[in-house]
């Protein structure tokens, strides 16, 4: 076990550095909604890329993905890499999101959809779906922090203390200066995440006798976990069920698609994508290797989600490296949590209070940030089953915005009614199937049905209705040609 | 320069760039993603060595290469 005082001291130092960054960021703010939520659309590729990476690669990686590797083997790598391949969607959509947001002044992805279809209700529904599925996802980040801190200290840091720590960091870093403090702290947190994880994996593999011994040890003792379906978890159906919604993550999850609005130019956009690719590939390989190392150094765990705490306290990892990795995982959770909270704040401010003054929109966003963090904290402590179900459903649930997002750029005939039917019908189906009919997120019928119904509703309803007079035509061809995008 | 748009404007679809390469690029990404599922669950099914892991690492590098190809032409005005 690690001493709680050591952990608290490390967290205090980390929080101090974050506060300094947030305070510095606040001095750059000019008080407009665009500046608070998008940093004046002036971010360079490095900060934007690391912020994107820290937002998308959450505590999920070194808690859940590691656990999935521990339980089911190499299929976890393939699942995460299908998500990684989904970053290819950025080649098509990143320039379009950026150009449209710049031309029409969009701040949230839902606002963009609402303007495209000429209906504030499309924006409101997209924002509501994001709230319903992302707030429970925030709860899992909090729960991850709790699991980790209590696990490595043998319960001496309680779940409530751990959750309160994560909540305080996320709230303060968001409230200070909006996206500027979130992105700057995200960038530092990304470095901490990757650096600490790299160090930890080096020590774990060294404890097993080096890379050769590690590889042969896995092949001999855990050979079944090197194949698919492995010991049973990664059947083809499960693989498709999990991978399909995650493939569309880059355009379905507003906390990352909003990052496409913040870069200053296409060179910064390109650098942002390069940083995300490099970070994502390295972090994925580390998380899966970490799971295989845990199988050898901490075998026989009943709950695979405790693989990381068990490995950190196995004696194989020096205490200072373990403390660094704890900070890394805390950073991963907080960076995802504060980004989601800020994006949800932007959506409520812009899509539900679109007629309010800029100052009111910033204030409303700050209130939403506090509410999201409080919600996540409360339900992480309560461990409510309904929240766990919605969190597991988040990827499939948010997938319902994909048809309307793709069609916004590629199908002029698409209508607001089609978008509303697609988003609303798909989301209702997802909730009904998962929470009333009890269809598991591991069952491909769920993702395929939700995605299929969402597409069919979008097309059919659009064909029998007419575009609204106020709908925007996202005719960006000339701008796309000028920046060299397809 | 040949017209390579996969979507037809007169049917209400927005057009893609008039410079070539998009269709091939999209086909490459699609085939790659399909291979990312089909190869481990087909050709390599049941293997209990590092071959599936090796395939997926190669798959990831190929994804990076395809994305790099896609963003290669981006420029600022």
Boltz contact constraints between the chains, C-beta under 6 A:
constraints:
  - contact:
      token1: [A, 74]
      token2: [B, 52]
      max_distance: 6.0
  - contact:
      token1: [A, 74]
      token2: [B, 53]
      max_distance: 6.0
  - contact:
      token1: [A, 77]
      token2: [B, 56]
      max_distance: 6.0
  - contact:
      token1: [A, 78]
      token2: [B, 40]
      max_distance: 6.0
  - contact:
      token1: [A, 78]
      token2: [B, 56]
      max_distance: 6.0
  - contact:
      token1: [A, 81]
      token2: [B, 56]
      max_distance: 6.0
  - contact:
      token1: [A, 81]
      token2: [B, 60]
      max_distance: 6.0
  - contact:
      token1: [A, 82]
      token2: [B, 36]
      max_distance: 6.0
  - contact:
      token1: [A, 85]
      token2: [B, 33]
      max_distance: 6.0
  - contact:
      token1: [A, 85]
      token2: [B, 63]
      max_distance: 6.0
  - contact:
      token1: [A, 88]
      token2: [B, 29]
      max_distance: 6.0
  - contact:
      token1: [A, 88]
      token2: [B, 67]
      max_distance: 6.0
  - contact:
      token1: [A, 91]
      token2: [B, 70]
      max_distance: 6.0
  - contact:
      token1: [A, 91]
      token2: [B, 71]
      max_distance: 6.0
  - contact:
      token1: [A, 219]
      token2: [B, 49]
      max_distance: 6.0
  - contact:
      token1: [A, 223]
      token2: [B, 48]
      max_distance: 6.0
  - contact:
      token1: [A, 224]
      token2: [B, 48]
      max_distance: 6.0
  - contact:
      token1: [A, 226]
      token2: [B, 48]
      max_distance: 6.0
  - contact:
      token1: [A, 226]
      token2: [B, 49]
      max_distance: 6.0
  - contact:
      token1: [A, 227]
      token2: [B, 46]
      max_distance: 6.0
  - contact:
      token1: [A, 227]
      token2: [B, 47]
      max_distance: 6.0
  - contact:
      token1: [A, 227]
      token2: [B, 48]
      max_distance: 6.0
  - contact:
      token1: [A, 227]
      token2: [B, 52]
      max_distance: 6.0
  - contact:
      token1: [A, 228]
      token2: [B, 40]
      max_distance: 6.0
  - contact:
      token1: [A, 228]
      token2: [B, 41]
      max_distance: 6.0
  - contact:
      token1: [A, 236]
      token2: [B, 41]
      max_distance: 6.0
  - contact:
      token1: [A, 265]
      token2: [B, 76]
      max_distance: 6.0
  - contact:
      token1: [A, 266]
      token2: [B, 74]
      max_distance: 6.0
  - contact:
      token1: [A, 266]
      token2: [B, 76]
      max_distance: 6.0
  - contact:
      token1: [A, 267]
      token2: [B, 76]
      max_distance: 6.0
  - contact:
      token1: [A, 270]
      token2: [B, 71]
      max_distance: 6.0
  - contact:
      token1: [A, 270]
      token2: [B, 74]
      max_distance: 6.0
  - contact:
      token1: [A, 273]
      token2: [B, 71]
      max_distance: 6.0
  - contact:
      token1: [A, 277]
      token2: [B, 64]
      max_distance: 6.0
  - contact:
      token1: [A, 281]
      token2: [B, 60]
      max_distance: 6.0
  - contact:
      token1: [A, 410]
      token2: [B, 14]
      max_distance: 6.0
  - contact:
      token1: [A, 412]
      token2: [B, 12]
      max_distance: 6.0
  - contact:
      token1: [A, 413]
      token2: [B, 12]
      max_distance: 6.0
  - contact:
      token1: [A, 482]
      token2: [B, 77]
      max_distance: 6.0
  - contact:
      token1: [A, 484]
      token2: [B, 73]
      max_distance: 6.0
  - contact:
      token1: [A, 484]
      token2: [B, 74]
      max_distance: 6.0
  - contact:
      token1: [A, 484]
      token2: [B, 75]
      max_distance: 6.0
  - contact:
      token1: [A, 486]
      token2: [B, 16]
      max_distance: 6.0
  - contact:
      token1: [A, 486]
      token2: [B, 17]
      max_distance: 6.0
  - contact:
      token1: [A, 486]
      token2: [B, 22]
      max_distance: 6.0
